[in-house]
Amino acid sequence: MLGLLGKKLGHARVYSEQGVLVPVTVVLAGPNRVIQCKTVETDGYKAVQLGFEDQKEQRLTKPLLGHLKKHNTPPVKRIKEFRDFSREVKPGDVIGATLFAKGDFIDAIGITKGRGFEGVVKRHGFRGGDRTHGAKGWHRRGGAIGCRLFPGTVRRGLKMPGHMGQVRRTTQNLEIIQVREADNLLLIKGAIPGAEGDYVVIRESKKIPKGTVRKTAPPPAKAKGAKAAAAPAKTEAKPAAAAVKAAAKPAATPAKTEAKPAAAK
């Protein structure tokens, strides 16, 4: 499965070949440096380890710095492994946005924006209490949370106020609209989790991988004028069928009348 580390830069709108204005997310998808290639013989599984964005040496931990020096790689900020990497690479190679092509589908993984401590209306979409008929002070509350004698406790997982956001989320099946090789940019249709400047993982779509033949859209419906023109043709065909039935009936009746005297003898 192909994948890259990147950084979410912002949002834009571009025109497609059909002249449709498409909202896109701009992602800096490189350069990614290959740090290590793991194999089944040496590590028990097949994977490729990528590093993204340079970092000062004194800002890395000693174990991580030793790992990078062992593989002759300069210090990097982010490291990510991708299992079953479908492209042949070797340590030291540099890959970027050209790993994907226009029209490919990807899954984007990021950390959502932190919203802080939020109530049930914003966090869970509660309706809230009435604003009239004497309901004072219950406009944005969640209501009762307890039970009776049994079980006598608050149910586990009950939707209540609390911390919202700052969680890992995946958005699937996003289409790549443009690949700008010179700038290592991917223009991806739709929204990606995270704020501008956050790190994201761009991987090959699990549900629509490369080489998948997608079903084409059905042809557009015929216009109302075409239906009206086709209606007289059906009405003309009915008299022709009635004439065939009428011609077949007299030919069948004499045969029946001739057979009756033979049966009487």
Rosetta silent file (secondary structure, phi, psi, omega in degrees, C-alpha in Angstrom):
SEQUENCE: MLGLLGKKLGHARVYSEQGVLVPVTVVLAGPNRVIQCKTVETDGYKAVQLGFEDQKEQRLTKPLLGHLKKHNTPPVKRIKEFRDFSREVKPGDVIGATLFAKGDFIDAIGITKGRGFEGVVKRHGFRGGDRTHGAKGWHRRGGAIGCRLFPGTVRRGLKMPGHMGQVRRTTQNLEIIQVREADNLLLIKGAIPGAEGDYVVIRESKKIPKGTVRKTAPPPAKAKGAKAAAAPAKTEAKPAAAAVKAAAKPAATPAKTEAKPAAAK
SCORE:     score description
SCORE:     0.000 S_00000001
   1 L     0.000  125.885 -179.173    0.000    0.000    0.000 S_00000001
   2 L   -75.638  152.572  178.301    1.436    3.334   -1.070 S_00000001
   3 E  -167.844  159.177  179.697    1.648    6.244    1.352 S_00000001
   4 E  -143.663  155.197  167.957    3.278    9.573    2.116 S_00000001
   5 E   -96.116  142.453 -178.394    3.762   11.959    4.999 S_00000001
   6 E  -152.290 -177.630 -179.971    2.639   15.504    4.344 S_00000001
   7 E  -133.648  132.173  179.203    1.528   18.831    5.755 S_00000001
   8 E   -77.175  118.979 -176.127   -1.838   20.485    5.291 S_00000001
   9 E   -95.449  -36.363 -177.760   -1.230   23.955    3.815 S_00000001
  10 E   163.619 -159.130 -176.397   -4.719   25.305    3.231 S_00000001
  11 E  -129.932  155.193  179.704   -7.700   25.301    0.900 S_00000001
  12 E  -156.267 -179.229  175.641   -8.394   26.509   -2.615 S_00000001
  13 E  -135.375  133.045  179.763  -10.738   26.097   -5.571 S_00000001
  14 E  -130.978  157.843  178.361   -9.720   24.939   -9.039 S_00000001
  15 E   -92.304  137.505  175.651  -11.573   24.325  -12.285 S_00000001
  16 L   -83.692  178.323  179.704  -11.824   20.806  -13.660 S_00000001
  17 L   -65.873  -24.485  178.310  -11.571   19.907  -17.352 S_00000001
  18 L   -86.554    1.743 -179.994  -15.370   20.097  -17.562 S_00000001
  19 L    83.012   18.438 -179.904  -15.343   23.655  -16.201 S_00000001
  20 L   -94.958  134.026  179.365  -16.670   22.694  -12.778 S_00000001
  21 E   -80.283  118.872 -173.014  -15.322   24.609   -9.773 S_00000001
  22 E  -114.454  126.956  173.941  -13.961   22.027   -7.290 S_00000001
  23 E   -77.233  132.648 -175.879  -13.009   22.801   -3.653 S_00000001
  24 E  -132.318  157.987  170.989   -9.640   21.240   -2.787 S_00000001
  25 E  -106.947  130.459 -177.900   -7.250   20.871    0.134 S_00000001
  26 E   -93.529  124.419 -177.611   -3.607   21.655   -0.645 S_00000001
  27 E  -124.672  127.862  172.249   -1.138   19.182    0.891 S_00000001
  28 E   -80.987  109.902 -170.882    2.656   19.406    0.810 S_00000001
  29 L  -111.671   43.578  177.905    3.490   15.750    0.131 S_00000001
  30 L   160.741  176.644   -1.458    7.259   15.663    0.072 S_00000001
  31 L   -76.248  142.501  174.502   10.058   15.204   -0.149 S_00000001
  32 E  -106.082  126.287 -178.830    9.828   11.911    1.782 S_00000001
  33 E  -100.070  132.725  177.583   13.133   10.149    2.397 S_00000001
  34 E   -76.277  117.281 -178.866   13.280    6.352    2.633 S_00000001
  35 E   -90.097  -47.455 -174.266   14.964    5.528    5.957 S_00000001
  36 E  -149.081  144.175  174.240   14.643    1.753    6.138 S_00000001
  37 E  -115.032  111.331 -177.928   13.197   -1.109    4.111 S_00000001
  38 E   -91.573  143.521 -178.338   12.008   -3.951    6.339 S_00000001
  39 L  -125.998  164.960 -179.597   11.691   -7.492    4.999 S_00000001
  40 H   -66.993  -34.319 -177.183   10.081  -10.710    6.187 S_00000001
  41 H   -68.592  -38.669 -174.936   13.475  -12.409    6.537 S_00000001
  42 H   -97.478  -32.187 -173.453   15.022   -9.788    8.829 S_00000001
  43 H  -119.966   -8.669 -179.928   12.054   -8.142   10.583 S_00000001
  44 L    89.778   -8.571  177.017    9.171  -10.588   10.205 S_00000001
  45 L  -156.218  164.115 -177.814    7.111   -8.290    7.989 S_00000001
  46 L  -103.654  126.515 -179.730    7.482   -6.118    4.900 S_00000001
  47 E  -160.665  163.650  176.409    7.386   -2.351    5.293 S_00000001
  48 E  -125.299  132.000 -179.082    9.001    0.909    4.244 S_00000001
  49 E  -104.030  123.211 -177.090    9.952    3.599    6.764 S_00000001
  50 E  -114.298  147.643  175.427    9.695    7.200    5.543 S_00000001
  51 E  -120.856  145.235 -175.665   10.929   10.453    7.060 S_00000001
  52 E  -135.420  133.760  173.746    9.521   13.912    6.426 S_00000001
  53 E    70.328  126.942 -178.760   10.855   17.448    7.037 S_00000001
  54 E   -69.031  152.796 -178.948   14.356   18.211    8.315 S_00000001
  55 L  -141.971  153.491  176.305   15.035   18.757   12.006 S_00000001
  56 L   -69.980  144.489 -175.362   17.935   19.998   14.129 S_00000001
  57 H   -64.578  -36.121 -176.754   20.048   17.204   15.557 S_00000001
  58 H   -72.918   -9.268  179.722   19.891   18.479   19.157 S_00000001
  59 H   -94.115    2.337  179.024   16.083   18.297   19.145 S_00000001
  60 L  -102.608  151.797  175.332   15.974   14.520   18.653 S_00000001
  61 L   -71.846  157.114 -178.457   16.201   11.861   21.332 S_00000001
  62 H   -61.497  -44.629  178.515   19.378    9.795   21.485 S_00000001
  63 H   -60.362  -42.526 -179.931   17.693    6.504   20.448 S_00000001
  64 H   -67.719  -38.975  178.723   16.025    8.121   17.423 S_00000001
  65 H   -65.094  -38.729  177.338   19.210    9.913   16.433 S_00000001
  66 H   -65.705  -37.550  178.138   21.134    6.642   16.656 S_00000001
  67 H   -63.841  -41.794 -179.419   18.540    4.907   14.472 S_00000001
  68 H   -69.370  -39.180  178.751   18.842    7.593   11.782 S_00000001
  69 H   -67.544  -31.956  178.395   22.656    7.550   11.858 S_00000001
  70 H   -62.495  -33.495 -179.375   22.637    3.779   11.528 S_00000001
  71 L  -103.201   16.116  174.644   20.786    4.134    8.215 S_00000001
  72 L    55.034   48.356 -178.959   22.793    7.206    7.073 S_00000001
  73 L  -119.865  135.613  176.733   19.741    9.492    7.142 S_00000001
  74 L   -66.047  158.347 -179.577   19.717   13.185    8.159 S_00000001
  75 L   -59.904  137.968 -179.559   17.532   14.142   11.161 S_00000001
  76 E  -131.202  157.366 -178.900   13.821   14.358   10.367 S_00000001
  77 E   -80.800  -42.058 -174.510   10.755   15.561   12.275 S_00000001
  78 E  -124.274  141.294  176.754    8.291   12.794   11.391 S_00000001
  79 E  -130.634  135.885 -179.119    8.733    9.072   10.771 S_00000001
  80 E  -146.245  138.525  177.074    6.031    6.723    9.504 S_00000001
  81 E  -100.361  140.971  175.061    5.976    3.090    8.382 S_00000001
  82 E  -124.295  117.890 -178.528    3.851    1.837    5.502 S_00000001
  83 E   -78.725  150.934  176.935    3.355   -1.907    5.282 S_00000001
  84 L    51.434   50.538  178.465    3.342   -3.817    1.973 S_00000001
  85 L   -64.660  121.766 -171.231    4.690   -0.847    0.019 S_00000001
  86 L   -83.037   -6.181  177.956    3.861   -1.678   -3.601 S_00000001
  87 L  -107.954  139.887 -179.161    6.691    0.337   -5.178 S_00000001
  88 L   -77.095  118.325  177.442   10.285   -0.833   -5.159 S_00000001
  89 L  -135.814  167.762  177.956   12.486    1.614   -3.231 S_00000001
  90 L  -136.888  158.224 -179.217   15.770    1.445   -1.331 S_00000001
  91 L   -55.294  135.256 -178.354   17.164    3.385    1.659 S_00000001
  92 L   100.265  -16.615  178.925   18.195    6.894    0.685 S_00000001
  93 L   -68.388  151.461  177.779   15.618    7.296   -2.084 S_00000001
  94 E  -117.884  124.350  178.516   13.525   10.457   -2.134 S_00000001
  95 E  -122.827  162.026 -176.663    9.877   10.228   -3.176 S_00000001
  96 L  -151.740 -146.611 -173.622    7.174   12.845   -3.368 S_00000001
  97 H   -63.507  -23.314 -178.273    3.816   13.800   -4.800 S_00000001
  98 H   -70.486   -3.764  174.527    4.435   11.856   -8.022 S_00000001
  99 H   -62.931  -26.834  176.979    3.795    8.655   -6.070 S_00000001
 100 L  -113.310  165.189 -179.236    0.140    9.352   -6.856 S_00000001
 101 L  -128.954  164.182  178.216   -1.525   10.457  -10.078 S_00000001
 102 L   -61.507  133.066 -179.255   -4.503   12.553  -11.029 S_00000001
 103 L    95.776  -11.957  176.441   -7.716   10.612  -10.533 S_00000001
 104 L   -70.564  157.272  177.195   -6.347    8.325   -7.803 S_00000001
 105 E  -112.773  138.539 -174.910   -8.299    7.911   -4.583 S_00000001
 106 E  -132.502  164.563  170.283   -6.638    8.259   -1.188 S_00000001
 107 E  -111.646  130.933 -179.355   -7.376    8.094    2.534 S_00000001
 108 E  -108.444  127.263 -178.457   -6.277   11.114    4.597 S_00000001
 109 E  -116.855  129.500  179.740   -5.396   10.638    8.283 S_00000001
 110 E  -155.696  176.579  177.052   -4.985   13.576   10.649 S_00000001
 111 E  -101.117  123.560 -176.391   -5.650   14.980   14.113 S_00000001
 112 L   -67.737  163.130  178.196   -8.850   17.012   14.313 S_00000001
 113 L   -65.433  139.454  175.986   -8.930   20.550   15.683 S_00000001
 114 L   -79.581  131.179 -178.511   -9.183   20.807   19.471 S_00000001
 115 L  -107.205   -3.354 -179.121  -12.411   22.463   20.640 S_00000001
 116 E    78.145 -158.950  179.956  -11.760   22.440   24.367 S_00000001
 117 E   -82.772  118.955 -176.270  -14.467   21.657   26.944 S_00000001
 118 E  -124.434  155.746  178.446  -17.841   21.710   25.182 S_00000001
 119 L   -82.911 -178.940 -173.941  -21.445   21.106   26.205 S_00000001
 120 H   -72.452  -25.533 -178.447  -23.838   18.475   24.934 S_00000001
 121 H   -68.693  -46.832  179.705  -25.422   20.723   22.287 S_00000001
 122 H   -81.207  -36.224 -175.075  -22.179   21.318   20.382 S_00000001
 123 H   -76.125  -39.236 -174.873  -20.428   18.071   21.300 S_00000001
 124 H  -122.050   -1.686  177.352  -23.287   15.625   20.660 S_00000001
 125 L    76.902   29.226  177.865  -25.909   17.676   18.834 S_00000001
 126 L   -64.920  153.586  179.350  -28.509   17.677   21.617 S_00000001
 127 L   -74.975  -35.462 -174.918  -31.668   19.685   21.025 S_00000001
 128 L    87.760  175.251 -178.700  -31.636   21.399   24.392 S_00000001
 129 L   -86.669  172.468  179.176  -34.622   22.467   26.461 S_00000001
 130 L   -67.867  153.754  177.599  -37.568   24.658   25.559 S_00000001
 131 L  -104.202    2.060 -179.816  -37.157   28.425   25.537 S_00000001
 132 L  -133.717 -175.056  176.632  -40.782   29.118   26.435 S_00000001
 133 L    59.289   38.165  172.956  -43.546   27.864   28.736 S_00000001
 134 L    77.348   11.363  178.724  -41.604   28.563   31.900 S_00000001
 135 L   -84.487   94.594 -175.960  -38.536   26.457   31.093 S_00000001
 136 L  -105.713  127.614  175.892  -35.900   28.613   32.735 S_00000001
 137 L    82.575   10.575 -179.653  -32.234   27.638   32.795 S_00000001
 138 L  -121.505   27.590 -173.723  -32.600   24.421   30.738 S_00000001
 139 L   -71.954  -35.418 -176.436  -31.900   25.748   27.267 S_00000001
 140 L  -128.574   29.405  179.563  -28.598   23.912   26.670 S_00000001
 141 L   -96.760  162.238 -178.180  -28.585   21.211   29.338 S_00000001
 142 L   -92.107  -10.993 -179.611  -28.563   17.483   28.829 S_00000001
 143 L    88.083 -166.525 -176.722  -31.214   16.584   31.382 S_00000001
 144 L   -67.458  146.965 -178.771  -31.147   13.762   33.908 S_00000001
 145 L  -122.255  -10.524 -173.234  -28.262   11.252   33.755 S_00000001
 146 L   -93.541  174.973  176.689  -29.039    8.796   36.567 S_00000001
 147 L  -117.633 -179.484  179.106  -31.086    5.611   36.884 S_00000001
 148 E   -84.721 -152.225 -176.119  -33.431    4.302   39.574 S_00000001
 149 L   -57.610  -37.411  175.722  -32.654    1.718   42.248 S_00000001
 150 L  -116.346  127.081   -0.005  -31.386   -0.655   39.543 S_00000001
 151 E   -84.021   -4.451  177.516  -28.632   -0.280   38.463 S_00000001
 152 L    77.241   10.443  179.544  -28.300    2.791   40.649 S_00000001
 153 L  -134.636  168.967  174.896  -25.354    4.187   38.661 S_00000001
 154 L   -77.643  133.760 -178.326  -24.768    6.338   35.597 S_00000001
 155 L   -63.209  139.945  179.954  -24.694    4.264   32.420 S_00000001
 156 L   -69.111  136.476  179.689  -21.252    3.796   30.910 S_00000001
 157 L    82.329   12.702  179.980  -20.654    5.827   27.761 S_00000001
 158 L   -64.521  137.703 -178.531  -23.436    8.307   28.454 S_00000001
 159 L   -74.158  116.926 -177.017  -23.181   11.407   26.281 S_00000001
 160 L  -140.122  171.478  175.072  -22.182   14.276   28.547 S_00000001
 161 L   -62.174  153.206  178.909  -20.152   17.508   28.375 S_00000001
 162 E   170.476 -169.465 -178.183  -16.406   17.081   28.011 S_00000001
 163 E   -69.222  134.393 -177.575  -13.311   17.556   25.878 S_00000001
 164 E  -122.111  137.701  177.317  -14.060   17.765   22.154 S_00000001
 165 L    85.796 -167.854 -179.833  -11.685   17.246   19.223 S_00000001
 166 L    59.007   43.926  178.040   -7.942   16.536   19.172 S_00000001
 167 L  -128.557  157.148 -179.619   -8.513   12.917   18.067 S_00000001
 168 E   -78.416  127.946 -179.847   -7.174   10.875   15.160 S_00000001
 169 E  -135.786  150.760  179.127   -9.630   10.637   12.277 S_00000001
 170 E  -120.983  129.287  173.618   -9.535    9.163    8.768 S_00000001
 171 E  -107.293  121.955 -171.566  -11.389   10.542    5.753 S_00000001
 172 E   -99.905  157.120  169.220  -11.729    7.894    3.052 S_00000001
 173 E    58.487   49.841  174.738  -12.029    7.875   -0.735 S_00000001
 174 E   -95.494  138.209 -176.041  -10.881   11.413   -1.538 S_00000001
 175 E   -92.065  139.153  175.567  -10.012   12.090   -5.171 S_00000001
 176 E   -85.208  120.092 -177.478   -6.753   13.703   -6.289 S_00000001
 177 E   -88.348  -41.853  179.574   -7.589   16.586   -8.614 S_00000001
 178 E  -142.462  150.356  172.196   -4.045   17.773   -9.442 S_00000001
 179 E  -124.268  114.962 -179.372   -0.444   16.677   -8.845 S_00000001
 180 E  -105.787   98.198 -172.463    2.092   19.520   -9.002 S_00000001
 181 L   -65.032  -39.377 -176.167    5.465   17.834   -9.232 S_00000001
 182 L   -62.054  -34.836 -177.296    7.578   20.999   -9.133 S_00000001
 183 L  -103.950    0.125 -176.683    6.142   22.058   -5.770 S_00000001
 184 L    57.186   44.083 -177.019    5.457   18.559   -4.358 S_00000001
 185 E  -112.149  142.926  170.766    1.803   19.485   -3.917 S_00000001
 186 E  -116.114  128.617  174.954   -1.324   17.350   -3.982 S_00000001
 187 E  -103.979  109.841 -170.221   -4.677   19.029   -4.585 S_00000001
 188 E  -110.859  131.063 -179.066   -7.254   16.753   -2.986 S_00000001
 189 E   -70.071  128.431  176.705  -10.998   17.134   -3.418 S_00000001
 190 L    99.838 -169.531 -175.273  -12.808   17.746   -0.134 S_00000001
 191 L  -103.511  151.618 -179.595  -11.759   18.329    3.472 S_00000001
 192 L  -124.284  139.758  179.571   -9.001   16.671    5.504 S_00000001
 193 L   -59.278  143.389  175.636   -8.929   16.413    9.325 S_00000001
 194 L   113.013  167.600  177.313   -6.737   18.956   11.099 S_00000001
 195 L   -93.373  169.345  176.967   -5.804   22.605   11.056 S_00000001
 196 L   -65.409  130.122 -176.896   -3.600   24.366    8.541 S_00000001
 197 L    97.441   -7.319  178.506    0.026   23.420    9.225 S_00000001
 198 L   -78.915  153.274  177.098   -0.812   20.035   10.784 S_00000001
 199 E   -82.539  141.257 -179.815    0.907   16.856    9.649 S_00000001
 200 E  -133.600  159.438  174.744   -1.220   14.340    7.744 S_00000001
 201 E  -111.509  125.598  177.704   -0.783   10.851    6.324 S_00000001
 202 E  -110.578  114.833 -179.499   -1.819   10.311    2.706 S_00000001
 203 E  -125.231  161.376  176.259   -2.207    6.643    1.832 S_00000001
 204 E   -61.414  137.984 -176.997   -3.661    4.680   -1.045 S_00000001
 205 L   -62.035  133.795  178.295   -7.409    4.186   -0.619 S_00000001
 206 L   -74.759  -32.513 -176.884   -8.286    0.827    0.915 S_00000001
 207 L   -88.560  -28.241  178.911  -11.702    0.707   -0.731 S_00000001
 208 L  -129.698   73.512 -178.204  -10.688    2.101   -4.156 S_00000001
 209 L   -70.549  173.949  179.215   -7.015    1.113   -4.679 S_00000001
 210 L   -60.841  141.363  178.784   -4.974    1.914   -7.761 S_00000001
 211 L    86.672    0.093  178.918   -6.125    0.112  -10.897 S_00000001
 212 L   -74.054  129.929  177.550   -9.750   -0.213   -9.763 S_00000001
 213 L   -87.603  112.422 -178.597  -12.196    0.043  -12.672 S_00000001
 214 L   -86.876  146.974  177.743  -15.000    2.283  -11.494 S_00000001
 215 L   -70.237  134.685  179.792  -18.522    2.011  -12.829 S_00000001
 216 L   -76.682  155.149 -179.957  -19.414    4.810  -15.206 S_00000001
 217 L   -69.209  146.040  178.739  -22.376    7.027  -14.470 S_00000001
 218 L   -63.825  153.314  179.851  -25.647    6.120  -16.233 S_00000001
 219 L   -63.250  151.799 -178.989  -26.518    8.149  -19.334 S_00000001
 220 L   -64.325  150.441 -179.289  -28.596   11.258  -18.731 S_00000001
 221 L   -66.863  150.892 -179.836  -32.372   10.899  -18.900 S_00000001
 222 L   -70.162  152.393  179.523  -34.138   11.827  -22.119 S_00000001
 223 L   -71.717  163.809 -179.253  -35.768   15.221  -22.388 S_00000001
 224 H   -63.679  -33.802  179.511  -39.516   15.655  -22.133 S_00000001
 225 H   -64.756  -34.688  179.309  -39.746   16.457  -25.863 S_00000001
 226 H   -68.424  -36.238  177.907  -38.201   13.100  -26.772 S_00000001
 227 H   -66.038  -40.222 -179.975  -40.799   11.250  -24.682 S_00000001
 228 H   -65.548  -35.200  179.239  -43.604   13.118  -26.390 S_00000001
 229 H   -71.615  -30.713 -179.130  -42.210   12.223  -29.821 S_00000001
 230 H   -79.363  -18.847 -177.597  -41.939    8.553  -28.908 S_00000001
 231 H   -65.132  -44.800  179.833  -45.550    8.330  -27.669 S_00000001
 232 H   -60.886  -31.107 -179.812  -47.285    8.414  -31.162 S_00000001
 233 H   -62.002  -38.223  179.185  -45.137    5.500  -32.349 S_00000001
 234 H   -68.197  -38.922 -178.339  -46.618    3.271  -29.640 S_00000001
 235 H   -69.408  -30.849  178.590  -50.182    4.282  -30.504 S_00000001
 236 H   -71.643  -27.764 -177.471  -49.621    3.491  -34.205 S_00000001
 237 H   -74.107  -24.521 -177.736  -48.437   -0.011  -33.399 S_00000001
 238 H   -65.844  -46.774  178.274  -51.687   -0.985  -31.650 S_00000001
 239 H   -60.116  -35.000  179.732  -53.961   -0.917  -34.792 S_00000001
 240 H   -64.170  -40.096  179.222  -51.485   -3.099  -36.671 S_00000001
 241 H   -68.859  -37.852  178.837  -51.629   -5.765  -33.976 S_00000001
 242 H   -65.460  -36.678  179.566  -55.423   -5.636  -33.882 S_00000001
 243 H   -66.008  -37.147  179.267  -55.580   -6.154  -37.668 S_00000001
 244 H   -65.439  -41.483  178.674  -53.409   -9.281  -37.438 S_00000001
 245 H   -65.180  -41.168 -179.388  -55.695  -10.810  -34.789 S_00000001
 246 H   -65.126  -35.993  179.852  -58.816  -10.025  -36.820 S_00000001
 247 H   -72.340  -28.612 -177.820  -57.354  -11.672  -39.926 S_00000001
 248 H   -79.107  -25.723 -176.392  -56.424  -14.817  -38.028 S_00000001
 249 H   -67.641  -50.180 -179.768  -59.911  -15.434  -36.514 S_00000001
 250 H   -60.368  -32.227 -179.521  -61.947  -16.192  -39.746 S_00000001
 251 H   -68.893  -27.059 -177.631  -59.308  -18.668  -40.930 S_00000001
 252 H   -85.342  -26.126 -176.032  -59.614  -20.672  -37.742 S_00000001
 253 H   -69.752  -41.637  179.702  -63.455  -20.929  -37.621 S_00000001
 254 H   -60.433  -34.247 -178.650  -64.061  -23.049  -40.821 S_00000001
 255 H   -63.464  -36.253  179.608  -61.729  -25.729  -39.569 S_00000001
 256 H   -69.551  -39.848 -178.103  -63.837  -26.180  -36.458 S_00000001
 257 H   -68.774  -34.137  178.590  -67.147  -26.410  -38.426 S_00000001
 258 H   -71.481  -27.017 -177.659  -65.788  -29.113  -40.778 S_00000001
 259 H   -77.201  -20.931 -176.735  -64.643  -31.242  -37.881 S_00000001
 260 H   -68.713  -47.588  178.026  -68.118  -31.454  -36.289 S_00000001
 261 H   -58.935  -35.127  179.449  -69.867  -33.631  -39.031 S_00000001
 262 H   -65.722  -34.213  178.878  -67.015  -36.124  -38.935 S_00000001
 263 H   -72.400  -30.929 -179.259  -67.480  -36.543  -35.222 S_00000001
 264 H   -68.685  -37.863  178.587  -71.260  -37.085  -35.684 S_00000001
 265 L   -64.222    0.000    0.000  -70.753  -40.056  -38.038 S_00000001
